[in-house]
Amino acid sequence: MPFIVINSSNAFDPINLLEFATAAEADAQAREIVTAQPLAVVRTAQLINTYSAKVTVTAKSVPEIVADTAS
């Protein structure tokens, strides 16, 4: 199973989106981040499941409402 590195100190860190083949590769990357950013909180995790979903958006015309001026 793949492993990931999570930089909890920076949700926008691109490393959060990468998968590593081994725990050793993830560990090495995590240590590199902490070396460069000593205040960072970095975790490694083993992926068990990856989920995705699909959303379909539809649009349709709504008939125009004409005001009754005869009243």
Secondary structure, DSSP 8 states (H G I E B T S, - for coil): --EEEEETT-TT-GGGG-EESSHHHHHHHHHHHHHH-TT--EEEEE-------------------------
